Amino acid sequence: MTENEGRASPHLAGLTIEPDKASPYDLVLKLGTSRFECILELDHPDFVIGGGDLDATFTLDCWLSQLDRLSSGDGPVALLPFNFSDQCTGWLRVRPARDGFVEVQAGWSNVSQYDLGPSDLTAAGLRILDFEPVRNARIERPLDDLVAAVATLRESFAINP
């Protein structure tokens, strides 16, 4: 078995974060056939937490924490941030669909990045009450595949910050 066998490809899960030279931040989130500018670094005064930065790996660790909570049945929905902006924030809403499958829906909130702290990324449902879904920006996939794809994304950012 090769190193990559047994891991879900982010492409197969329908969720990727890739370099994109057309974006001023050089990242694009692809969800199914939709594309979004992706800013995974929270601009916050407490930029250094426990020796780590509030960078993409921190944000993706928060995603994994939220997906784990959803997987264990500890909550009906997970909100995963993908765009920290001055005026609004982009989120992926993940909720159970059927028999191990989840629906992943992209959307926006008027809550700006300056209204969020690092701890809000693991309890976003308490702060993001105005989630506005983007029409047709959704996929339905097995939760296990989504978790594996996010873990692969997280690993790629840890290797190539």
C-alpha positions as CSV (number, residue, x, y, z in Angstrom):
1,M,0.0,0.0,0.0
2,T,1.4,3.4,-1.0
3,E,1.5,6.4,1.4
4,N,-1.6,7.9,-0.2
5,E,-3.7,4.8,-0.5
6,G,-6.4,4.6,2.1
7,R,-6.7,8.4,2.4
8,A,-9.6,10.2,0.8
9,S,-8.5,12.6,-1.9
10,P,-9.9,16.1,-1.4
11,H,-10.9,16.0,-5.0
12,L,-13.0,12.9,-4.6
13,A,-14.7,14.5,-1.5
14,G,-15.6,17.5,-3.6
15,L,-13.8,20.0,-1.3
16,T,-10.4,21.3,-2.1
17,I,-8.3,24.3,-1.1
18,E,-5.7,25.0,-3.8
19,P,-3.3,27.7,-4.9
20,D,-4.9,30.2,-7.4
21,K,-2.7,33.0,-8.8
22,A,-5.9,34.9,-9.8
23,S,-6.7,35.4,-6.1
24,P,-5.0,38.2,-4.2
25,Y,-4.5,35.6,-1.3
26,D,-3.4,32.8,-3.6
27,L,-6.0,30.3,-2.3
28,V,-9.3,29.1,-3.7
29,L,-11.8,26.9,-2.0
30,K,-13.6,24.6,-4.4
31,L,-16.9,23.1,-3.3
32,G,-18.4,20.9,-6.0
33,T,-18.5,23.3,-9.0
34,S,-18.4,26.5,-6.9
35,R,-15.2,28.5,-6.3
36,F,-14.5,31.0,-3.4
37,E,-11.6,33.1,-2.4
38,C,-10.1,31.4,0.6
39,I,-8.5,33.3,3.5
40,L,-7.7,30.8,6.3
41,E,-5.7,33.1,8.6
42,L,-7.6,35.0,11.3
43,D,-6.2,38.5,11.9
44,H,-6.4,38.7,15.7
45,P,-4.3,40.4,18.4
46,D,-3.6,37.0,20.0
47,F,-1.8,35.9,16.9
48,V,0.4,33.4,18.8
49,I,-1.4,30.8,20.8
50,G,0.5,28.1,22.7
51,G,3.5,28.5,20.4
52,G,1.4,28.2,17.2
53,D,0.1,30.8,14.8
54,L,-3.5,31.4,13.8
55,D,-2.6,30.2,10.3
56,A,-4.2,27.7,7.9
57,T,-3.2,24.7,10.0
58,F,-4.8,26.2,13.1
59,T,-8.0,26.8,11.1
60,L,-8.0,23.3,9.6
61,D,-7.4,21.9,13.1
62,C,-10.6,23.7,14.2
63,W,-12.4,22.2,11.2
64,L,-11.3,18.7,12.3
65,S,-12.4,19.4,15.8
66,Q,-15.8,20.5,14.6
67,L,-16.2,17.5,12.3
68,D,-15.2,15.2,15.1
69,R,-17.8,16.7,17.3
70,L,-20.4,16.3,14.5
71,S,-19.3,12.7,14.0
72,S,-19.7,11.8,17.7
73,G,-23.3,13.2,17.6
74,D,-22.4,16.2,19.8
75,G,-24.3,18.8,17.9
76,P,-26.5,19.1,14.9
77,V,-24.3,21.3,12.7
78,A,-20.7,22.4,12.3
79,L,-19.6,25.7,10.9
80,L,-16.2,25.8,9.3
81,P,-14.7,29.2,8.4
82,F,-13.0,29.5,4.9
83,N,-12.8,33.3,4.4
84,F,-11.9,35.8,7.1
85,S,-12.6,39.3,5.7
86,D,-12.9,42.7,7.2
87,Q,-16.6,43.0,6.2
88,C,-17.9,39.5,6.4
89,T,-16.8,35.9,6.8
90,G,-17.3,32.8,4.7
91,W,-18.4,29.5,6.2
92,L,-19.1,25.9,5.3
93,R,-22.2,24.6,7.1
94,V,-21.9,20.9,7.6
95,R,-25.0,19.0,8.8
96,P,-26.2,15.4,8.7
97,A,-28.1,14.4,5.6
98,R,-28.7,10.6,5.7
99,D,-27.0,7.4,6.9
100,G,-23.4,8.7,7.4
101,F,-23.7,11.4,4.7
102,V,-23.5,15.1,5.4
103,E,-24.5,18.2,3.4
104,V,-21.8,20.8,3.1
105,Q,-23.2,24.2,2.2
106,A,-21.1,27.4,1.5
107,G,-22.4,30.7,2.8
108,W,-21.7,34.1,4.3
109,S,-22.1,35.9,7.6
110,N,-22.0,39.7,8.3
111,V,-19.8,38.9,11.3
112,S,-16.4,40.3,10.4
113,Q,-13.1,38.6,11.3
114,Y,-12.5,41.3,13.9
115,D,-15.6,40.2,15.8
116,L,-14.2,36.7,16.1
117,G,-11.6,35.2,18.5
118,P,-9.7,32.0,18.1
119,S,-12.1,30.2,20.5
120,D,-15.0,31.1,18.3
121,L,-13.7,28.8,15.6
122,T,-14.7,25.8,17.6
123,A,-18.0,27.3,18.8
124,A,-19.0,29.3,15.7
125,G,-22.7,28.4,16.1
126,L,-22.8,30.7,19.1
127,R,-21.5,33.7,17.1
128,I,-22.7,33.0,13.5
129,L,-26.5,33.4,13.6
130,D,-26.9,35.0,10.2
131,F,-25.5,32.3,7.9
132,E,-26.8,33.1,4.4
133,P,-26.3,30.1,2.1
134,V,-24.9,30.5,-1.5
135,R,-27.4,29.0,-3.9
136,N,-26.2,25.8,-5.5
137,A,-22.9,25.8,-3.5
138,R,-23.4,22.5,-1.8
139,I,-22.3,18.9,-1.9
140,E,-23.4,15.8,-0.1
141,R,-20.7,13.3,0.9
142,P,-20.0,10.6,3.5
143,L,-18.7,12.3,6.7
144,D,-15.8,9.9,6.9
145,D,-14.6,11.0,3.4
146,L,-14.9,14.6,4.3
147,V,-12.9,14.2,7.5
148,A,-10.2,12.3,5.6
149,A,-10.1,15.0,2.9
150,V,-9.8,17.8,5.5
151,A,-7.0,15.8,7.3
152,T,-5.2,15.6,4.0
153,L,-5.6,19.3,3.3
154,R,-4.4,20.1,6.9
155,E,-1.3,17.9,6.3
156,S,-0.5,19.7,3.0
157,F,-0.6,23.1,4.8
158,A,1.6,21.8,7.6
159,I,4.2,20.7,5.0
160,N,3.8,23.8,2.8
161,P,2.8,26.7,5.0
